[in-house]
């Protein structure tokens, strides 16, 4: 079905003529000299006097151009057949730690050493795209927590924003409590059941203003289930040389993450490698879907480019019509005198 999304735009159609009627006529204030032999002067310089046309015929191309522009601005579109949109009722927020320690390369993916954030992007991106019927959102947190993507059915866009996340974009520290608080603030506006937060971090809370366990109690009161994921290799697999070896896994506060899961009715996961990180997908599939009203969507194809292209072509023709007599006159004047037409 064809329709205009903004049909009210056509109410602006009489606007140019209204301005012409209300505004005073242009007057330079200088004296004008009217000559009755202007056609003869035009013929002397090579111009041909145009035949007198009615006023409505002169304004017709300009009126058509204006209507074409209004048609493009009214957003013409073609609506397809209604399609059912599967909904399970879950509202799933994913909070990803992007602090400096997430750049540590102690994970393996396809026989290659990769950073923690790179592995999260790869596996969590597949997880997000597979959440059929769920609304998914994204929170990035470091020293502060930011809502990168609100709850939406557009899972591909959420994955794109996850892929574009950079280390340190939200600060170098880890504000786990603030991330939970922001998630609760967003999820409390949704239906009571099916509120889920997946919290992925590799450290302990050392930033923000809200304590993780306090935020977990608020989440429990609002019915938000939290699934913390502690990512990072075991401490004994640290990298380095001699006494300077690094054990970033020691920073992970597993007792706090386990307490958060217990208070909210979720489950804690320890992701030492890719296989353990994938286990959260199966756990969330075991959640009982919440019944909701079926949703329908209609594919939409924008058609504004067609009237806009016709308007551009018509404007070029109008400009060419105005410039052609002057161009022809200059060409005639440059010809040798024996090739010029005599009056």
CORPE-V772519 format. One record per residue. N is the residue number from 1. OMEGA is omega in whole degrees, 0 to 359 (none if undefined). Layout:
{{N OMEGA} {N OMEGA}}
This chain:
{{1 179} {2 177} {3 172} {4 182} {5 181} {6 184} {7 182} {8 181} {9 182} {10 174} {11 178} {12 184} {13 181} {14 186} {15 180} {16 181} {17 177} {18 176} {19 180} {20 181} {21 184} {22 184} {23 179} {24 180} {25 181} {26 180} {27 182} {28 181} {29 180} {30 179} {31 182} {32 179} {33 180} {34 179} {35 181} {36 183} {37 179} {38 178} {39 179} {40 178} {41 178} {42 179} {43 179} {44 181} {45 175} {46 179} {47 172} {48 180} {49 180} {50 176} {51 181} {52 181} {53 176} {54 183} {55 183} {56 179} {57 177} {58 183} {59 184} {60 179} {61 180} {62 178} {63 178} {64 178} {65 179} {66 179} {67 177} {68 177} {69 177} {70 179} {71 178} {72 181} {73 180} {74 177} {75 173} {76 183} {77 178} {78 182} {79 178} {80 180} {81 178} {82 179} {83 178} {84 179} {85 183} {86 179} {87 176} {88 176} {89 180} {90 171} {91 190} {92 174} {93 179} {94 179} {95 185} {96 176} {97 178} {98 177} {99 186} {100 182} {101 179} {102 177} {103 183} {104 185} {105 177} {106 179} {107 180} {108 178} {109 180} {110 176} {111 177} {112 177} {113 183} {114 178} {115 180} {116 181} {117 178} {118 179} {119 178} {120 179} {121 183} {122 186} {123 180} {124 176} {125 176} {126 179} {127 181} {128 181} {129 180} {130 181} {131 181} {132 178} {133 179} {134 168} {135 187} {136 175} {137 185} {138 173} {139 173} {140 182} {141 173} {142 172} {143 174} {144 179} {145 182} {146 175} {147 181} {148 180} {149 177} {150 180} {151 184} {152 173} {153 181} {154 185} {155 180} {156 178} {157 178} {158 179} {159 178} {160 180} {161 175} {162 179} {163 182} {164 180} {165 182} {166 177} {167 177} {168 182} {169 179} {170 181} {171 186} {172 181} {173 183} {174 181} {175 182} {176 181} {177 179} {178 178} {179 178} {180 179} {181 178} {182 178} {183 179} {184 179} {185 181} {186 185} {187 183} {188 178} {189 182} {190 177} {191 189} {192 184} {193 175} {194 177} {195 186} {196 174} {197 173} {198 186} {199 182} {200 181} {201 179} {202 185} {203 178} {204 180} {205 178} {206 179} {207 180} {208 184} {209 185} {210 178} {211 183} {212 182} {213 175} {214 177} {215 179} {216 177} {217 176} {218 178} {219 179} {220 178} {221 181} {222 178} {223 179} {224 175} {225 182} {226 177} {227 179} {228 177} {229 175} {230 187} {231 179} {232 179} {233 178} {234 181} {235 182} {236 179} {237 180} {238 182} {239 177} {240 183} {241 173} {242 185} {243 181} {244 180} {245 183} {246 176} {247 183} {248 178} {249 178} {250 181} {251 184} {252 181} {253 183} {254 179} {255 179} {256 179} {257 177} {258 178} {259 177} {260 179} {261 181} {262 182} {263 185} {264 180} {265 179} {266 182} {267 180} {268 179} {269 175} {270 185} {271 176} {272 180} {273 184} {274 183} {275 181} {276 178} {277 179} {278 183} {279 181} {280 179} {281 180} {282 180} {283 180} {284 176} {285 180} {286 177} {287 181} {288 179} {289 180} {290 182} {291 177} {292 176} {293 179} {294 181} {295 177} {296 177} {297 180} {298 177} {299 185} {300 176} {301 181} {302 182} {303 185} {304 183} {305 182} {306 177} {307 178} {308 178} {309 178} {310 178} {311 178} {312 179} {313 180} {314 178} {315 177} {316 178} {317 179} {318 178} {319 179} {320 179} {321 180} {322 184} {323 185} {324 180} {325 180} {326 179} {327 179} {328 179} {329 179} {330 178} {331 180} {332 181} {333 181} {334 180} {335 171} {336 187} {337 182} {338 178} {339 181} {340 177} {341 177} {342 180} {343 none}}
